[in-house]
Amino acid sequence: MAQHALRAVIFDWGGTLTPWHEVDLPQQWRVFAREVHGLPVEDTHMPPEELAEADSLAVRLHQAEEQAWSLGRQTHQSASISEILAEAGVDAAHDRHHLALAAYHRFWEPHTHTDPQVRPLWQGLHDRGLRVGVLSNTIWTRAYHREVFQRDGVLDLLDGDVYSSEIHCVKPHPDAFRAACAAVGVEPHEAVYVGDRLFEDVHGPQQVGMRAIWIPHSDIPSNQRVAVEATPDAQAHELIDILDIVDGWLSESEPTA
């Protein structure tokens, strides 16, 4: 029996469109907190009281973020960076708030580069008449993510994108996938989702009738894994493999004489 016609491919972001690697997560908040207090990040020859105050803020920020991600895995509730800052007691009206956020973004810049295969992959999908979307579990803003795609020269190939920071839930909640499909103008059964996590990126989309391609190349920390029985519809070892997978599905959905 022919498969439903495929009209869109929607991608996870971190660990899928950006290559997976280890990041010193507490350091992101030390960078932010020390900028808030006007302190250099590396210089340890600082008044101990100021250093202790900045590092205390960094700990609170890290704990607030960890709590937000943990809650997301348990209840699928989303969070935003502004909510995390507020939870840690950061005053958004503080004179140094925007400087601290800029320092935070500079910390992340080398960790957000788009895989070089993304542009030829997305161009290949467009050449096949397919739409391209992104659905990411993230605390960051839409504007920040789009700046990353613009910096790396792929924003022009993106047809629609949804970020959990701007909706009520995170993957694998079904509403996240429905929102992503709506963003690219297709029904769930007309789309495939690509990601590196079985719980969020395979189990999640299959709940709403999407197909799922798993790219198992991320060393996901044990505290971020959720046990689930899920079998991907296909598996890719690198992003460009998706074109061959999609070609197979497109040929299966063609009407027979």
Phi, psi and omega in degrees: 000139182291144175286160171300145179299136179268129182237347184205151172236125184243137189243142161293161180257280186298126181086353179241295175280337173248129181301139180289136169200163182289140177230137177283090187295320176299330182295328180303323183276333172296319177300313180297310187294321180290329175291323176303320182268004178070031182250145175292149185289319189264334186288116180269355180272068182233159176306126184302329181294316180293319180297317180296321180293317180294315182291331175295319176296319179300319179296317180296320179295316180297318179295321179295320179292315179300320179296321180295316180292321178297317178297323178297320179290330183274318187239355181068019177282136182273171177210160178234163180297325179296324178291323179294318178298317180295319180299326181273001176086022178277129179274111182298339180272000179301140182304328185262006183300312183291326175295320180294319179294323177295320178295320177300314179295324177296323177302318186279344187307312181289351182258006186241011185292136181287137177305135180301340180281350185296313183297310178297328177294308182297322177295319178297322178294318177297320179299335179269006178081018183258148176271155184239130179226168176227136172227116186233136165283116188203152171264351185277163184280160173303317182300318180296314180298319181291328174297322177296313179296323178294315179303321186265008170073033179232356184300327183293344181262003183266123183267338180187148183210144179226136180237135186299336180297343183249003175234179188276351189219166174245162170300143013264023181302133182304327182298329179296318181286324176296321179295320180294320178295318178297325182295332178255006172075036178227166172272153182308321183289353178261006187232157173236145178248142182239127179196177187252004183237132183294318184291304185286321196253351175245300177303316184303299183293328180294337177299330184254010176094008175278154168277160183225132173251125181259132174244095190274056183247011181256135177272078187288128180302148184300326182286353177256357182271142176238125181295130180203147173263108182213136179243117181294154175287337176199162180228134179239139179270339171211162189302318186296339177299338184298329180299317179294320179298313180297319179301320178297317180292321179297321180291326179292329184274354179290138180294143178265153182290000000 
